[in-house]
């Protein structure tokens, strides 16, 4: 089943996988960024869900085919010990040093070898032994939005073969992407924005389970939830349900909007908002944005906010000014504004004693608005998309670095800072690239 409302909660693969595997965001967990001397190994401080499965008797596997940009090893400190029973990092590290092209292993496409390995893991162990498998393929798609189609037929064949073999007879199967493409030219379109924030997510339950008493309820809820707002936090809650299935009554009880993580097997409220689901406005696709470039006044505000964002970027790179050039605003590509709904601003009271008829005679003025601005900077011609909060009463702007996306490729312009401080790479143009 294709889950249509699956919304990311942050930028990049770690912000997709950390909530799925721990139920928390990176900033909520102890420090693991390897550039800090007091950083922890991720397996020491992260409550990975595969441990829950291992404790329950599951054989576990975790692997990624792009070792050089691993989710937990590129800018995080990585694992102190082997995290799962099967772990593929050493193989792909060796392959990267030996192969001329990481797309092929001899005459065989590397993704087909990846599929073969996953299939062997599922079939070599007896069916009575439970298994947890997380395999992440990114070599084809990471740098080229078009190459992923090369694996379409092979992916379908791989899944069909495992289904026919009986490997999925008692398995929850999830096929998903971490996020949409972040740097392709297509990302500059509105459709590209949506696809970045709404990656593919599909889930399947075994037929035998769907026909059981609790399985029927879970399946009906899942079908109902396919169009509801869901997040990586919800996937974490769903995985925990696999280990500890709720009673039939609990499966029928709607999730509370006060909870950030809601299982897909229970009813997710239709009224759920991005704020309740833990999605910042910058990433939320459930908002009505209006153009903020329709008048001279709007243009003045937009350019003022864009300059404030660039100033923040320069403040962020200031400690490394000997390496990173100061950025200047070159142009504003687009600007959108999010304000409270007009009916909310007009609401004054109720006209009837039962509270059914609203009185919309109010004249409340919005005190603040969120702006989403796309702009270009020089040197380097970087294109950024940022969401900021503008307080119209005090004429102040709040800039959150986590709500700024670099949306075109920056190539080797930040080469001088990559190893020293990866976090600055998206905002740094080295002087020899000016």
N, C-alpha and C positions, 0 to 999 in steps of 0.2 A: 504494500500500500504506500502510495506517494503522499507524504505529509507536506502539505502546501504552505503552512504558516511557520516553518522552521526559520527563525531569525537569529543571526549571529549576535554576540554580545561584546565583541571587541575585534581588534585588528590583528590578523595573522593566525597561524596554526596554534600556537600555545594558548591563545585566548579562546580557541574553539575546544581544544582537547582537555585543558586543565579543568574547566567546569564539568565536562563529561566524566572525567576520571576521578575528580575529587569533590565535586559539588560546590567548589569555591573558585574565586578568581585568583590570579597570581598575586595581586596586592593584598589579598586577605590572608595569604599563606606566608610562612617565614621566608626570609630573603634567600634566593637561590641564584641570583645573577652573578656569573662567575668573575666579572670584573671587580667585584668587591672582595676584599680579603676575608671578610667574615661570612661569606656566602656558604650556605649548606648544600649538601648533595640532595637532589630532589627526592630520592627514595628514603632519605632519613627523615624528612619533615613533611612530605606530601602523603595524605591518606589515600593512596591509589586504590581504586575499587577492585582491581584484580587481586589484591590481598584478601578481600572478603571472599572472592570466589575460590582462591587457593585454600583458605581456611575451611571452606565448605567441601573440599575434596576435588576441586577442578584442576585439571592440567592446564597451564596457562601459556600463552604465546603473545609476545609483543614484538613488532618489527616495522621498520621503515626502510624504503629502498633508496632514499637519498641521505646517506650517512653524514655528508658534509654539512647539511643544513637540518640536522635532526631537531625535532621539536624541543627536546629537553637537553640538547648538547650544544646547540649553535651559540646561544648567548646565556643559557643556564648552565649550571655546573655539572649536570649529568648525574649518572648513577654511581654510587659507591660500590654497590654489589649488583650482580646480575638480577634484574627486576622480576623476571618471569622464568618459568621452566625452560622455555624456548625463547631465544633472543637473537635477532639476526644482524645486529650492528657490526659485528666483527667481519662477517662475510661481505657486506656491502662496503665496508671501509677498505678491505683488501681489493675488492673489485674496482673501486674508484682509482686505485693506484696502478692497476694492471691493464684495464680495458681502455682501448682507444675511444670507444663510444659507450656510454652507460645505457644506451638504448638496446644494445645487443650483447648476448653472451655467445660468442662464436657466431653461428648462423641462426641462433634462436633469439627472438625478441625477449629482452630481459623480463618484461612484464608477464610473459607466458611461463618463464621459470618461477617467477614469484607466485603465480597461480598454482603451478605444480606443487610447490613447497607447501602452500596452504592446504591444498587437497590432500597431500600425504599426511599432514598433521591431523586432519579430520578423520582420515580412513585407517591409519596405522594403529591407532588406539581402539580398543574394543568399544562398541557402541554404548556399553553400560557405564563407561568412564566419562563423566561430564567434562566439557572443555570450554575454555574462555580464549577467544582469539581476537586480537586487534591488529590488523595488517593495513598499513598506510602506504598507498602508492602515489608518488608525486613526481617522479622523474619526467614523465611525458608532458604533464600539464603545467608544471610550475613556471616555466619560462615561455611557454607557447600555448596560447589558448586553443589553437587548432589541432595540435598533435594528439590530444586526448581521444579524438574520434578513432585513432588508429587501433585503440584497444576495445572499441565497442563490441565487435563480434566475438572477440576472445573472452571478454568479460561475461557476455551472455552464455557462451558455450561452457565456461568454467562453472557458472552457477547452475546451468541445466545438468551438467555432468554430476555435480555433487547432489543435486536434488534427486536425480535418477538413481544414484547409488544408495540412497537412504540416509545420507549424512545429515540431512535436514529434517528427518522424521521427528526429532524431538529437540529442535533448535530454534532459538530466536535469531533471526538474520537481519542485520542492518547494513544497507549499502548507502553511503553518504559521502558528501564532500565537506571539507572543513570550512571553506568559504568560496565565493565566486572569484573570478580573476581580478587582481588588484592593480595591474599595471598595463594591460593591453589597451589599445586605442579605443576599443569598445567600452572600456570602463568609463570613458568620458561622457557617454550618453546616459540618459535617464534609465534606460533599460539596463545598462551596465551597472549603474548604482544599485538597482533592485537585485540584480543577479549576484552581486558581491555580498549583499546582505541576506539573500534568500538562497542558500546553497541547496543542492539536491539532497533529499533525505527520504529514504524508503525503508519500510520495516515489514517483515513477514513473520507470522506465527504458524507453527505446525498444525496441520489439519486436525490431528487427534486432539490437540489441546483446544482448538477453537470449538470443538464439539462437546467438550466437557462443560460442567455446570458453571464454574468460575471463568473458564475460557470463553464461553459465549458472551458473558458480561464484559470481559476485558476487550474482546474483539469488537463488540458493538460500541464501546467507549472509544476505542481506537479509531473506528470509522467516523464517529462523531467529531473526534478531535483533529481529523486530518486538515480541516480548514480553520482551526483555532490557532491562536498565537502560542508558539512553543519555542523553547530555547535549549542550549546545551545543558543547563541546570536540570531541565525536565528529563533529559536522557539519563542523567545520573540517577534520579529518583526511579526511573523505569528499570534500570539495571538492578537496583537494590530490590525492587519488587520481584525480580526473577528468583532471587535467593529466599525471599520471605513473602510469599504470596498473601495478599490481604484476604480477609474473609469476603464472602459474596456481598454482605451488607456494606462493608467499607469500599468495595469496588464500585458500588452504586452511589456512594456519597460524593457529591461534587467537591473538588479541591477548593481550598480557601485562597482567596486572592491575596491574603496577608502572607502566604507562603511563597517563596521565590521558586522552589523546586516542586513541581507537580508531576506525578507519574502520568504517562500517556495512557495507562490502563484504567485511570479514573477520569470522570468527567472534568474537563478544564472549562472554567467559566467563559462564556461568550463575551462577557464584559471586561475581561482581563485587559489591563493596559500595559504598555511597555514599562512604565515605572514599576508596576507591581511585579512584572516578570524579570526585573533586573536589567533592562535594556536602556541604555542612555539614548537621549534624543538623536545623537549623531548616527546611531545604528538602527533606529526604529523605522520600520516601513509603514507603520500604521498611523502616520501623521499627515495632516493636510498642510502642505507648504504653499505659500503664495509668493509670487515674484516680488523682489525688493529692489527692482531697478526700473520702476515705472515712472518715477518723478525725480526732479532735481534733489528734493529733500531726501528721498530714499537712496539715491546715488551717493549723496554726501555722507549719509550714515554708513552705507556699505563700505565706502573707501576709508572712512575713519576706522571702522572695525577691522578691515583688512590690514591697515597700517599697524593697528594694535597687535594683531596676530603675528605679523612679521617681526615686530619689536620683541614679542615674547620668544619667537624662534631665536632671535639674536641673543637674547638673555640666556637662553638654554645652551647656546654654543659658546658663550663668552669665555668660560674657563679654558676653552681650547682655541682661543682666537689666533694663536700662533700657527695653528693648523687649518682652521676653518674660516673662510672668508665671510664677511658680513653680508647678509642678504638685503636686497632692496625690492620693494613692490614694483613689478613691471606692469601688470594689468589685472583687472578683475574679469574673470570669465563669466561668472554667474553668481546670483545671490538670491536666496529664498528666505522668507521669514515665517516663523511659526508663532502664532499668538493664540490665546484661548479662543474657543469657538464663540462666534458672535452671540448665540443664544445664551451662553453662559455669562457673557458680559452684560447682557440686557436683563438677566434675571434679577428681580427685585424681591418678590415674595410670592405667595399663592393667593388666588382670588376667592377660592371656595374653602369651606371649613374642612373638607376631606383631603385637601392638598393635591387635588387632581389637576386643577387649572392654574397654570403659572401666570404670574403678572410680569410681563416683559417690558415694563416701563422704566426699568433702571437705566442708568447712564454711566455705569462703571467703566473706567478707562484702564486698559492694561498697563500694569506697572513695569513689566519687562517682557521681552520677547527673545526667542532663540533665532539666531541667524545661521544659515548654512551657506558658506561662501567658498567658491572655487576661484583661485587666483594663481598667477604666475610670478615667480621671483627670478631675479638675476643676482649674481652670475649663475649659470647652470641651467636656466630655463626649467626649473622644477615647477610642477603643478601640484598644488595642495588643495585639499578640501577640508574645511574646518567648521565645526559647530561651536558657536559661542553664545553666551548669555549677556544680553544688553539690558541694563537697568536704565529706563528712560527718565526716571526721577532724578537720579544722581549723575546721569551721563557717564556711567562706568561700565566696563566690559569685563567679564570673567572668561578667561581662556584656560581650557583644560587640555594639556598636552596629549592626553589619551583620546581626545576627540579631534585630532588632526591627522589626516591621512595623506601620504605622498602617493599620488595616483598616476604618475608616469614613471618609466624606468629611469633610475639615476646612474646606471652603469657603474663606471669606476670613479666617478667624481668624488666619492667619499673614501677612496682607498687609504688615505693617510690616517683615518680615524677608526676604520672597521675593527682592527684588532685591539685597539686601546679602549674604545667605548662604542660598542655596537649601537647603543640607543641614539647616538648622535648622527648615525649614518644617513638617516632620511633628511637631515637638516644641514648637513655639512657639505660644502664644496671646497675641496682642497685647492690651495693657491696655484699649484701647477696645472690645475684644470680650469682655471679662470680664463 
